[in-house]
């Protein structure tokens, strides 16, 4: 689970896997948070 905070709003991003995919999961969460930021 990852989250992004925009002001008082907290957006929880559910997803991910296990330790073997953690680096890729983090990259995906960062990309998604950037997309969320572009739309606000």
N, C-alpha and C positions, 0 to 999 in steps of 0.2 A: 504494500500500500504506500502510495506517495501522496503528497498534497502540495497545493499551491495556495498562497494567501494573497489576495488582492484587496487591500484596505481591510475592512472588517469581514470580508467574505473568505471562507476557507473552502476550497474545492478539493475533494478527496478523489484520487484516481486509483481505482481498484484494478489490480492486475499484477502481473509478475510471475515469478516461478520460484525456482530453488537457487541455491548457491551457484550451481553450474551455469545459470543464465543471468546472474545478477548484473553483470556489466552491460549486457544488451538490454535488460529491463530498465536500468537506469538511463541509458541513452534514449530509449523509447519514452520514458517519463519526461525527460528534459525536452524532447521534441514536442510532445503533447502540451507541455506547459507553455512552450513558445507559441504554439497555435492558439491556445486559449488566450494568451496575452495579446495576440494580434487581433482577436475578435472583440476585445473589450474596449 
